[in-house]
Amino acid sequence: MEDPKTNSILDEANRLFLAGKLRESITYYDQILNENPQHVSSLNNKGYALSKLKDFDGAIKCYDSALVSSPDDLSLLVNKISSFRKQEKFVDALSICNRILENNSKYNIALYHKERILFSMKNYDESIECCNRILDDYPDNADVLFDKSCSFVMMSKNEEALDLLERAISQGTKYKIKAKKSKIFEKLSDDVRFKNLIL
């Protein structure tokens, strides 16, 4: 049973967090953790705040503390993946993705992280496989269409890449801007079809 005092401190911490007052929110999470060092929500949210402050090691310590009592908590595991990715600890991040997907093969958040990790590791074929698994359920997911397009560019499969980019752009013009700014698509800067797509 949650203690009402703890709940009100947690509410205030979360309010500050959502207002972007990350350091202040952490002082409230710490108030709860001083009383109850295993309070999972406080550890998770403090970790998330630390990660936004780019203290990834501190964030991972929080997630690891919470995972002792809640080893299968998907929110904690996904936040830990995210911190590892930001540190470019791709092997560590990938192993957590695989652990989640063993039990939840359709857990798209883990698949989404996995396709991006594999892309960062230059493993484009496997990244595309993960994209396909998400697109089986969500064929119009523009973020995934865009990511799959990037993998095809890296493999010099330009027509497939542009077909996917066109589908992504049809979901929202922000993907035009994303493609214009992307170093990956610089390879296609002279391609007439690419130029027309990003006009």
Secondary structure, 3 states (H helix, E strand, C coil): CCCHHHHHHHHHHHHHHHCCCHHHHHHHHHHHHHHCCCCHHHHHHHHHHHHHCCCHHHHHHHHHHHHHHCCCCHHHHHHHHHHHHHCCCHHHHHHHHHHHHHHCCCCHHHHHHHHHHHHHCCCHHHHHHHHHHHHHHCCCCHHHHHHHHHHHHHCCCHHHHHHHHHHHHHHCCHHHHHHHHCCHHHHHCCCHHHHHHCC
